[in-house]
């Protein structure tokens, strides 16, 4: 499983995990006891599991087999996990009360063609869908995209215009990084330089004999000596979501209704 693109609990850097977790904590506010919930692009399932603690029915969909296997193994009682295509949903019309789809839309070449239409189709008339996507103006202002996995990243006006074509109500908030988070991130990047120095000593490439996930686990602890400790103490509250100064946020969070 590619941990460069997917958040994997206890493997990925804590700041990445907490930043992603904050979106699910935000989505929890929209849950009601009898809701049917869909998590589209659920990845390794940690967020689906969190939502599943509050509702009787939740389904997590992801196209990646390894991610779904991880979710099934670690959270078997919290959600129904399935391999599936977010552009072809095998559910009845007007079925879900809440749909979450975090960090998905930027991976799609033409989200308007199928993805958004399918979400609208399976969403109940009074339901809500919550999207998240990187803010191009802060993440990739001088290039097309910030990640080789992304087809397109959106500015505020572009993202809102796209959603308005499909939903009658669109509210956009921003997800930010606190001062403490920014400081921790800077320390983390310094730790990565320390990591490269260690790699430089491995002239015979012994590290290639170690499975990738174990290398990350080892570095998780060794990295404390190179400035990684600051980010290890962060939690989801260090990544607030609100409506102020949205155009300078790290991620857009959109709440939409039919």
N, C-alpha and C positions, 0 to 999 in steps of 0.2 A: 504494500500500500504506500502511495506517495505522500509522505508526511509534509512535503513542501507545499502542498495544496490543501490537504485535509488535516483538520485538528484531531489529534489522537490523544486522549487523556493519558497522563503520566509519561508521555513521550514528547509531545509538542511543548514548546516554551510556554510557561505559565501565563505570560501576558497575552499570547495568542488565544489560549484556552479561555481566559477570563473575559477577553474582549468579545469572543463569540458567545460565551455563556450569558453575557449581559443582555444580548438580544432576546434570548429565551426567557430570561427573568422579566424583561419588558413585556413579552407576549403573554406571560402568566396573568397579567392584569386584566386581560380580555376573556379569560376563561370563566365558564359557569359549570356547575356540577354535572349536567347532563349533555354537555357538548360532545359532538363528534369532530375530531381534529385530524388534520392531515399535515404532515411535515414533509414538504417536497424538497429533495436534495438534502436528506437528513444526515448524510455522511456517516460517522461512526456511532451516531445515535444518542450521544450524551444529552443533547438538548431535547430530543424526543422523549427520552426517559424522564426529564424534568417536567415536561408538560403532562406526561402520562400519569404523574402522581396526583393530578387534580381532576382528571376526567375518566369516564368509564371506557371510552373508545378512542384510540389514537393509532394512526398508521404512519409509518415512516417509509418513504420511497427514496431509493438512490440507484443510480445506474451501475455503480461500482460494486462488484460481487464481494471483494475483500472487505469493504466498508460495512456492507450488510451482514456479512458473516461475523465481523467484530461486534456489531450491535446485537445480533442474536445471541452470541455467546455471553456478552456482559450484561445485557438488560432484557433477558427473555420474558420477564413477567411484567414489564412496564409498558410494552408497546408491541404492535404487530409490524414487523419489519419485512419489506419486500423489495426485490430487485425490480426496477421499473423505469420507464422513460417519462420524464416530466412533460413531454409534449404529446403523450398518448396515455391518458388516465383511464383506467378500467373501473370507473365508478359511475353510479347513476347520477342523473342531473339533480341539482339542488340537494346534495347529500351532506356536506360539511358545514358546521357552524363557524369554524375557524380554520384557516389555512396559513401556514408559515412557509416561506420560501426564502431562506437567507443565503446570500452569496451564490445565487444561481443565474439570475438574468444576464449577468455579464459574460457567462460562459456560452450563451446561445447566439447563433449567427442572426437569427430572425425571430425574436421572442413574440413579435406581434402575430406571426402566421399561425402558430399552434399553441404555444405555452400559455399565453395570457388568455386566449379564448377557452382553453381547456379548464383553466383555473376558474374562470367566470362560470363555466357550465356546471361544474360540480359544487360550486359555492351556493349555499342557501340564500334565499332572497334577502334575508335580514342578516346574513353572515358577514364576516370580515376576513380580509386577507392581509397579511403583513409581509412586506418585502424588505430586503436590505441589499445594498450594493455599494461599492466604493465610490467616493466622490472624486471624479476625475480632476477637478481643479486643485485638490490637495494631494492626491495620490500619483497622478501622472500628467502634470500640467505641460510638460515639454515632450511628451511622447504619446503614441496612440493608446497604449495600455501599460499598466504597472506590472502585469504578470503575463508570461507566455501562455498561460492557460485561458486567458480572457479573449473573447472576440471583440468586445467593445465595453468601454467604460463611459459613464454619463455625467454630464454637468447637471446642475439642479434643474434648469429649464428643460433640458432634453428628457430627463427622467420623468418629470411631471407631465410633460406633453404626451409621452408614450403611455403612461398610466391613464391619463384623462381620455384617451381614445377608447378605453375598455371599461372604465369604472365611473359611475356618476359622482362618487365622493372620493376625493383623494386628499389625504393629510400627510405632509412630509415633515419629519423631525430629523435631527442630526445626532449621530453618535460621536462623542469626543473622547480625547485622552486627557486626563488630569495632568497637572504639573508634575505630580509624583510619578505618573506613568511615563511621561516624556523623559524624566531624569533616569528612570529605571531602564527605559529602552536604550538610552545613550550608553549606559553601563553594559547592557546586554550586547550591544554592537561592539564594544571594546572587548568583551569576553570572546566574541567570535574571532577577533584578531589574535587573541591568545590561543584559540583553538587552531588557527592556521599555523602558528609557530610550532605547536606540538606535532601537527601533521608534517611539517617540514623536517622534523627529526626522524620520521619514519621513511628512511630512504629505500628500504626493502619492501615497502607496501604491505607490512603485516596486517594493517588495519582492514585491508580488503578481505581478509579471512574471517572477519567478525561480521555477523549479520547486522544489517543497517539499524534495526530497532535496538539492538544491544549497544551499538556504538553511541546512539543517542542517549540511552539510559546511563551509560558510563559518563558521558559528557555532562549530563544533568547534574551530577554530583561533583565532578572534577572542576566544572565551570565556576563553582562558588569561589574558587581561588583566583579567578580572573574577572570578577565583577558581575557575575551572573546572579548573585544573591538578592539584589534589590528587586528584580522583577518577580522573584519567587514568592514574595510576600504580598503581591497585588491581589485584589479580588474584583469581582464584577462591578462594584461600586466606583471603581477608579475609571470606569468607561461610561460616563453618564449619557443619557439620551434625553434631549429636550429640544425646544423650538427656537432657541436664541442663536443668532449668528450662524444659521444653518449652512450658508455657502462656504464656511470655513471648517466644516465638520470632516471627520475621517470617512464616515459612512452615512448614507441616507437610509432612513427607516421610514417606509411608507405604509400607512394604514388606509386600506381601500374598501369600499362597499359597492355593491351592484348599482 
